[in-house]
Amino acid sequence: MTTTLYYAPGAASFLVHWLLIELDLPHELRLVDTAAKAQKSPEYLALNPNGVVPTLVLDGKPQYEAAALAMLLAERHPDAGLAPAAGDPRRADYLQWMFNLANMVQPLFRQWWYPGEPAGETQADAVRAHCAPRIEAQWQRIDAHLAAGGPFLLGDAPTVADFYLVMLMRWSRNMPRPATEWPQLAALAARLKARPSFTMLYAREGLTEWA
């Protein structure tokens, strides 16, 4: 069966699209026009009731949640070495980082971009003022971790957690203090951006910022 990714350029689908390329997995792309709210259409909600991208149709079944999809792809293709297997002493740290990024970092960006959701539009400036230092605190913590045991989150080799981290770093590019102001984070991003899969991803999604 054909693997199909529903995506929007630069959105959370960026991670899944990147891994499909990195793992050299055949797939089709379906652009979701988020500016036109296509992600809220009945047709799309039938695939992903959360009304966001990505959705990955895998083995004929639509699946969603970018972090979960990234973990699934890595585990289905263990030869790529992008996820420690069960029993690997790095497994606990890997799971911890994936959930930290999904639960502590990514939601802050949602609040930054859509401050009206948690507090109403009149509180948008206050929400952003509250989010920015919390995101920066995460960058500081991760940068210190990389300085102590890097160059990647789990040491000497990248995992999907590093790909996920770089996507989130990209999202900060226009914030008051982008993630690349932290030296270890900047170095990690440079390593992953040098991969051919990143170049291909940018070409396919028509992206130019932060190349």
Phi and psi in degrees as GROMACS dihedral restraints (atoms count N, CA, C in turn):
[ dihedral_restraints ]
;  ai    aj    ak    al  type     phi  dphi    fc
    3     4     5     6     1   -74.6    20    10
    4     5     6     7     1   133.1    20    10
    6     7     8     9     1   -86.0    20    10
    7     8     9    10     1   126.7    20    10
    9    10    11    12     1  -126.3    20    10
   10    11    12    13     1   128.9    20    10
   12    13    14    15     1  -107.8    20    10
   13    14    15    16     1   123.2    20    10
   15    16    17    18     1   -90.5    20    10
   16    17    18    19     1   122.8    20    10
   18    19    20    21     1  -142.3    20    10
   19    20    21    22     1   165.0    20    10
   21    22    23    24     1  -135.1    20    10
   22    23    24    25     1   135.6    20    10
   24    25    26    27     1   -54.2    20    10
   25    26    27    28     1   127.1    20    10
   27    28    29    30     1    78.5    20    10
   28    29    30    31     1    -5.5    20    10
   30    31    32    33     1   -79.8    20    10
   31    32    33    34     1  -169.2    20    10
   33    34    35    36     1   -62.5    20    10
   34    35    36    37     1   -20.7    20    10
   36    37    38    39     1   -65.1    20    10
   37    38    39    40     1   -17.4    20    10
   39    40    41    42     1   -49.9    20    10
   40    41    42    43     1   -44.8    20    10
   42    43    44    45     1   -62.5    20    10
   43    44    45    46     1   -47.2    20    10
   45    46    47    48     1   -68.4    20    10
   46    47    48    49     1   -43.5    20    10
   48    49    50    51     1   -59.5    20    10
   49    50    51    52     1   -44.2    20    10
   51    52    53    54     1   -58.3    20    10
   52    53    54    55     1   -45.3    20    10
   54    55    56    57     1   -69.9    20    10
   55    56    57    58     1   -35.0    20    10
   57    58    59    60     1   -59.6    20    10
   58    59    60    61     1   -39.7    20    10
   60    61    62    63     1   -71.6    20    10
   61    62    63    64     1   -47.5    20    10
   63    64    65    66     1   -57.2    20    10
   64    65    66    67     1   -39.5    20    10
   66    67    68    69     1   -87.1    20    10
   67    68    69    70     1    -1.7    20    10
   69    70    71    72     1    56.9    20    10
   70    71    72    73     1    48.6    20    10
   72    73    74    75     1   -99.9    20    10
   73    74    75    76     1   126.7    20    10
   75    76    77    78     1   -60.1    20    10
   76    77    78    79     1   136.6    20    10
   78    79    80    81     1  -161.3    20    10
   79    80    81    82     1   160.9    20    10
   81    82    83    84     1  -112.0    20    10
   82    83    84    85     1   151.7    20    10
   84    85    86    87     1  -111.6    20    10
   85    86    87    88     1   137.3    20    10
   87    88    89    90     1  -124.5    20    10
   88    89    90    91     1   112.7    20    10
   90    91    92    93     1   -72.9    20    10
   91    92    93    94     1   131.3    20    10
   93    94    95    96     1  -107.0    20    10
   94    95    96    97     1   117.1    20    10
   96    97    98    99     1   -79.3    20    10
   97    98    99   100     1    88.8    20    10
   99   100   101   102     1   -69.6    20    10
  100   101   102   103     1   -27.5    20    10
  102   103   104   105     1   -63.2    20    10
  103   104   105   106     1   -31.8    20    10
  105   106   107   108     1   -93.1    20    10
  106   107   108   109     1     9.4    20    10
  108   109   110   111     1    62.3    20    10
  109   110   111   112     1    31.1    20    10
  111   112   113   114     1   -62.9    20    10
  112   113   114   115     1   -24.5    20    10
  114   115   116   117     1   -69.9    20    10
  115   116   117   118     1   -12.2    20    10
  117   118   119   120     1  -103.6    20    10
  118   119   120   121     1     5.0    20    10
  120   121   122   123     1   -71.6    20    10
  121   122   123   124     1   152.9    20    10
  123   124   125   126     1   -56.1    20    10
  124   125   126   127     1   -36.6    20    10
  126   127   128   129     1   -64.8    20    10
  127   128   129   130     1   -43.3    20    10
  129   130   131   132     1   -74.5    20    10
  130   131   132   133     1   -38.5    20    10
  132   133   134   135     1   -62.6    20    10
  133   134   135   136     1   -24.3    20    10
  135   136   137   138     1   -68.4    20    10
  136   137   138   139     1   -24.7    20    10
  138   139   140   141     1   -88.7    20    10
  139   140   141   142     1   -41.8    20    10
  141   142   143   144     1  -138.9    20    10
  142   143   144   145     1   100.3    20    10
  144   145   146   147     1   -66.0    20    10
  145   146   147   148     1   -13.3    20    10
  147   148   149   150     1   -78.1    20    10
  148   149   150   151     1   -16.0    20    10
  150   151   152   153     1    67.1    20    10
  151   152   153   154     1    38.3    20    10
  153   154   155   156     1  -136.9    20    10
  154   155   156   157     1   167.0    20    10
  156   157   158   159     1  -102.2    20    10
  157   158   159   160     1   151.4    20    10
  159   160   161   162     1   -94.3    20    10
  160   161   162   163     1   163.0    20    10
  162   163   164   165     1  -125.8    20    10
  163   164   165   166     1   134.4    20    10
  165   166   167   168     1  -120.4    20    10
  166   167   168   169     1   116.6    20    10
  168   169   170   171     1   -85.7    20    10
  169   170   171   172     1   111.4    20    10
  171   172   173   174     1  -125.8    20    10
  172   173   174   175     1   124.3    20    10
  174   175   176   177     1    55.6    20    10
  175   176   177   178     1    35.7    20    10
  177   178   179   180     1    81.6    20    10
  178   179   180   181     1     1.9    20    10
  180   181   182   183     1  -122.0    20    10
  181   182   183   184     1   131.2    20    10
  183   184   185   186     1   -73.3    20    10
  184   185   186   187     1   131.5    20    10
  186   187   188   189     1  -125.8    20    10
  187   188   189   190     1   154.2    20    10
  189   190   191   192     1  -144.3    20    10
  190   191   192   193     1  -177.6    20    10
  192   193   194   195     1    81.4    20    10
  193   194   195   196     1   106.9    20    10
  195   196   197   198     1   -57.4    20    10
  196   197   198   199     1   -45.5    20    10
  198   199   200   201     1   -63.4    20    10
  199   200   201   202     1   -42.6    20    10
  201   202   203   204     1   -64.4    20    10
  202   203   204   205     1   -41.3    20    10
  204   205   206   207     1   -64.5    20    10
  205   206   207   208     1   -39.4    20    10
  207   208   209   210     1   -61.9    20    10
  208   209   210   211     1   -45.2    20    10
  210   211   212   213     1   -63.7    20    10
  211   212   213   214     1   -41.4    20    10
  213   214   215   216     1   -63.0    20    10
  214   215   216   217     1   -46.0    20    10
  216   217   218   219     1   -61.5    20    10
  217   218   219   220     1   -41.8    20    10
  219   220   221   222     1   -64.5    20    10
  220   221   222   223     1   -39.5    20    10
  222   223   224   225     1   -74.3    20    10
  223   224   225   226     1   -28.9    20    10
  225   226   227   228     1   -76.6    20    10
  226   227   228   229     1   -13.2    20    10
  228   229   230   231     1  -132.7    20    10
  229   230   231   232     1    66.9    20    10
  231   232   233   234     1   -63.7    20    10
  232   233   234   235     1   -24.3    20    10
  234   235   236   237     1   -62.5    20    10
  235   236   237   238     1   -21.0    20    10
  237   238   239   240     1   -74.0    20    10
  238   239   240   241     1   -18.1    20    10
  240   241   242   243     1    70.0    20    10
  241   242   243   244     1    26.9    20    10
  243   244   245   246     1   -95.1    20    10
  244   245   246   247     1     3.9    20    10
  246   247   248   249     1  -151.6    20    10
  247   248   249   250     1   127.8    20    10
  249   250   251   252     1   -63.1    20    10
  250   251   252   253     1   136.5    20    10
  252   253   254   255     1   -76.1    20    10
  253   254   255   256     1   163.2    20    10
  255   256   257   258     1   -55.9    20    10
  256   257   258   259     1   132.6    20    10
  258   259   260   261     1    96.9    20    10
  259   260   261   262     1   -19.1    20    10
  261   262   263   264     1   -70.4    20    10
  262   263   264   265     1   132.0    20    10
  264   265   266   267     1   -61.5    20    10
  265   266   267   268     1   -17.5    20    10
  267   268   269   270     1   -85.0    20    10
  268   269   270   271     1    -6.2    20    10
  270   271   272   273     1   -60.3    20    10
  271   272   273   274     1   -43.4    20    10
  273   274   275   276     1   -62.8    20    10
  274   275   276   277     1   -43.0    20    10
  276   277   278   279     1   -66.5    20    10
  277   278   279   280     1   -37.9    20    10
  279   280   281   282     1   -59.9    20    10
  280   281   282   283     1   -49.8    20    10
  282   283   284   285     1   -62.8    20    10
  283   284   285   286     1   -40.1    20    10
  285   286   287   288     1   -61.4    20    10
  286   287   288   289     1   -43.7    20    10
  288   289   290   291     1   -67.9    20    10
  289   290   291   292     1   -40.2    20    10
  291   292   293   294     1   -60.6    20    10
  292   293   294   295     1   -43.7    20    10
  294   295   296   297     1   -75.5    20    10
  295   296   297   298     1   -30.8    20    10
  297   298   299   300     1   -63.3    20    10
  298   299   300   301     1   -45.7    20    10
  300   301   302   303     1   -64.8    20    10
  301   302   303   304     1   -40.1    20    10
  303   304   305   306     1   -72.7    20    10
  304   305   306   307     1   -35.2    20    10
  306   307   308   309     1  -100.1    20    10
  307   308   309   310     1   -28.4    20    10
  309   310   311   312     1  -106.8    20    10
  310   311   312   313     1   -30.3    20    10
  312   313   314   315     1  -102.4    20    10
  313   314   315   316     1   -56.0    20    10
  315   316   317   318     1   -57.7    20    10
  316   317   318   319     1   -42.6    20    10
  318   319   320   321     1   -60.2    20    10
  319   320   321   322     1   -29.3    20    10
  321   322   323   324     1   -65.9    20    10
  322   323   324   325     1   -34.2    20    10
  324   325   326   327     1   -68.5    20    10
  325   326   327   328     1   -36.3    20    10
  327   328   329   330     1   -59.0    20    10
  328   329   330   331     1   -43.4    20    10
  330   331   332   333     1   -66.7    20    10
  331   332   333   334     1   -36.8    20    10
  333   334   335   336     1   -64.1    20    10
  334   335   336   337     1   -44.4    20    10
  336   337   338   339     1   -79.9    20    10
  337   338   339   340     1   -32.7    20    10
  339   340   341   342     1  -126.0    20    10
  340   341   342   343     1    62.9    20    10
  342   343   344   345     1   -64.9    20    10
  343   344   345   346     1   -20.2    20    10
  345   346   347   348     1   -68.2    20    10
  346   347   348   349     1   -23.8    20    10
  348   349   350   351     1   -63.2    20    10
  349   350   351   352     1   -50.3    20    10
  351   352   353   354     1   -82.6    20    10
  352   353   354   355     1   -23.6    20    10
  354   355   356   357     1  -136.7    20    10
  355   356   357   358     1    -2.9    20    10
  357   358   359   360     1    89.0    20    10
  358   359   360   361     1   150.6    20    10
  360   361   362   363     1   -61.6    20    10
  361   362   363   364     1   -30.3    20    10
  363   364   365   366     1   -68.0    20    10
  364   365   366   367     1   -16.7    20    10
  366   367   368   369     1  -104.5    20    10
  367   368   369   370     1    13.8    20    10
  369   370   371   372     1   -57.6    20    10
  370   371   372   373     1   -46.4    20    10
  372   373   374   375     1   -63.4    20    10
  373   374   375   376     1   -39.2    20    10
  375   376   377   378     1   -67.3    20    10
  376   377   378   379     1   -39.2    20    10
  378   379   380   381     1   -62.8    20    10
  379   380   381   382     1   -47.0    20    10
  381   382   383   384     1   -64.1    20    10
  382   383   384   385     1   -39.5    20    10
  384   385   386   387     1   -63.5    20    10
  385   386   387   388     1   -30.4    20    10
  387   388   389   390     1   -79.5    20    10
  388   389   390   391     1   -35.8    20    10
  390   391   392   393     1   -72.4    20    10
  391   392   393   394     1   -42.7    20    10
  393   394   395   396     1   -54.4    20    10
  394   395   396   397     1   -50.8    20    10
  396   397   398   399     1   -67.4    20    10
  397   398   399   400     1   -26.2    20    10
  399   400   401   402     1   -71.0    20    10
  400   401   402   403     1   -39.7    20    10
  402   403   404   405     1   -65.1    20    10
  403   404   405   406     1   -43.4    20    10
  405   406   407   408     1   -62.4    20    10
  406   407   408   409     1   -35.0    20    10
  408   409   410   411     1   -64.3    20    10
  409   410   411   412     1   -36.6    20    10
  411   412   413   414     1   -66.0    20    10
  412   413   414   415     1   -43.2    20    10
  414   415   416   417     1   -60.6    20    10
  415   416   417   418     1   -42.0    20    10
  417   418   419   420     1   -61.3    20    10
  418   419   420   421     1   -44.3    20    10
  420   421   422   423     1   -64.6    20    10
  421   422   423   424     1   -44.8    20    10
  423   424   425   426     1   -68.2    20    10
  424   425   426   427     1   -39.8    20    10
  426   427   428   429     1   -60.7    20    10
  427   428   429   430     1   -42.5    20    10
  429   430   431   432     1   -63.8    20    10
  430   431   432   433     1   -39.2    20    10
  432   433   434   435     1   -61.9    20    10
  433   434   435   436     1   -44.5    20    10
  435   436   437   438     1   -65.4    20    10
  436   437   438   439     1   -37.7    20    10
  438   439   440   441     1   -63.4    20    10
  439   440   441   442     1   -32.9    20    10
  441   442   443   444     1   -84.3    20    10
  442   443   444   445     1   -29.0    20    10
  444   445   446   447     1  -148.1    20    10
  445   446   447   448     1    18.7    20    10
  447   448   449   450     1   -73.4    20    10
  448   449   450   451     1  -160.6    20    10
  450   451   452   453     1   -83.4    20    10
  451   452   453   454     1    -8.4    20    10
  453   454   455   456     1  -112.3    20    10
  454   455   456   457     1   172.4    20    10
  456   457   458   459     1   -59.5    20    10
  457   458   459   460     1   -34.4    20    10
  459   460   461   462     1  -105.3    20    10
  460   461   462   463     1    14.1    20    10
  462   463   464   465     1   117.2    20    10
  463   464   465   466     1  -119.9    20    10
  465   466   467   468     1   -84.6    20    10
  466   467   468   469     1   -16.8    20    10
  468   469   470   471     1  -130.1    20    10
  469   470   471   472     1   146.0    20    10
  471   472   473   474     1   -75.8    20    10
  472   473   474   475     1   152.0    20    10
  474   475   476   477     1  -127.4    20    10
  475   476   477   478     1   177.9    20    10
  477   478   479   480     1   -61.7    20    10
  478   479   480   481     1   -21.9    20    10
  480   481   482   483     1   -61.7    20    10
  481   482   483   484     1   -35.5    20    10
  483   484   485   486     1   -70.3    20    10
  484   485   486   487     1   -40.0    20    10
  486   487   488   489     1   -61.2    20    10
  487   488   489   490     1   -43.2    20    10
  489   490   491   492     1   -61.2    20    10
  490   491   492   493     1   -46.7    20    10
  492   493   494   495     1   -58.9    20    10
  493   494   495   496     1   -43.0    20    10
  495   496   497   498     1   -65.9    20    10
  496   497   498   499     1   -37.7    20    10
  498   499   500   501     1   -58.9    20    10
  499   500   501   502     1   -46.4    20    10
  501   502   503   504     1   -64.3    20    10
  502   503   504   505     1   -38.4    20    10
  504   505   506   507     1   -59.9    20    10
  505   506   507   508     1   -41.9    20    10
  507   508   509   510     1   -58.3    20    10
  508   509   510   511     1   -39.0    20    10
  510   511   512   513     1   -62.6    20    10
  511   512   513   514     1   -22.0    20    10
  513   514   515   516     1   -87.0    20    10
  514   515   516   517     1     1.7    20    10
  516   517   518   519     1   -58.7    20    10
  517   518   519   520     1   -28.3    20    10
  519   520   521   522     1  -108.2    20    10
  520   521   522   523     1    13.4    20    10
  522   523   524   525     1   -81.9    20    10
  523   524   525   526     1   166.3    20    10
  525   526   527   528     1   -53.5    20    10
  526   527   528   529     1   -39.9    20    10
  528   529   530   531     1  -129.6    20    10
  529   530   531   532     1    93.4    20    10
  531   532   533   534     1   -65.3    20    10
  532   533   534   535     1   157.4    20    10
  534   535   536   537     1   -58.3    20    10
  535   536   537   538     1   -28.4    20    10
  537   538   539   540     1   -71.2    20    10
  538   539   540   541     1    -3.2    20    10
  540   541   542   543     1   -75.0    20    10
  541   542   543   544     1   -12.1    20    10
  543   544   545   546     1   -95.5    20    10
  544   545   546   547     1   124.5    20    10
  546   547   548   549     1   -63.8    20    10
  547   548   549   550     1   -40.3    20    10
  549   550   551   552     1   -69.5    20    10
  550   551   552   553     1   -37.9    20    10
  552   553   554   555     1   -64.6    20    10
  553   554   555   556     1   -42.6    20    10
  555   556   557   558     1   -60.4    20    10
  556   557   558   559     1   -40.3    20    10
  558   559   560   561     1   -67.7    20    10
  559   560   561   562     1   -40.3    20    10
  561   562   563   564     1   -63.2    20    10
  562   563   564   565     1   -44.9    20    10
  564   565   566   567     1   -60.8    20    10
  565   566   567   568     1   -41.6    20    10
  567   568   569   570     1   -61.2    20    10
  568   569   570   571     1   -38.4    20    10
  570   571   572   573     1   -64.0    20    10
  571   572   573   574     1   -45.6    20    10
  573   574   575   576     1   -76.6    20    10
  574   575   576   577     1   -32.1    20    10
  576   577   578   579     1   -69.0    20    10
  577   578   579   580     1   -19.1    20    10
  579   580   581   582     1   -79.4    20    10
  580   581   582   583     1    -8.4    20    10
  582   583   584   585     1   -74.0    20    10
  583   584   585   586     1   142.2    20    10
  585   586   587   588     1   -56.0    20    10
  586   587   588   589     1   -31.7    20    10
  588   589   590   591     1   -63.1    20    10
  589   590   591   592     1   -32.9    20    10
  591   592   593   594     1   -68.8    20    10
  592   593   594   595     1   -42.9    20    10
  594   595   596   597     1   -60.5    20    10
  595   596   597   598     1   -44.0    20    10
  597   598   599   600     1   -66.4    20    10
  598   599   600   601     1   -40.3    20    10
  600   601   602   603     1   -58.5    20    10
  601   602   603   604     1   -47.0    20    10
  603   604   605   606     1   -62.4    20    10
  604   605   606   607     1   -40.9    20    10
  606   607   608   609     1   -64.2    20    10
  607   608   609   610     1   -43.4    20    10
  609   610   611   612     1   -68.7    20    10
  610   611   612   613     1   -35.2    20    10
  612   613   614   615     1   -91.9    20    10
  613   614   615   616     1    -2.9    20    10
  615   616   617   618     1    67.3    20    10
  616   617   618   619     1    34.5    20    10
  618   619   620   621     1   -95.4    20    10
  619   620   621   622     1   149.1    20    10
  621   622   623   624     1  -130.8    20    10
  622   623   624   625     1   -34.0    20    10
  624   625   626   627     1   -66.7    20    10
  625   626   627   628     1   138.4    20    10
  627   628   629   630     1    68.9    20    10
  628   629   630   631     1    27.4    20    10
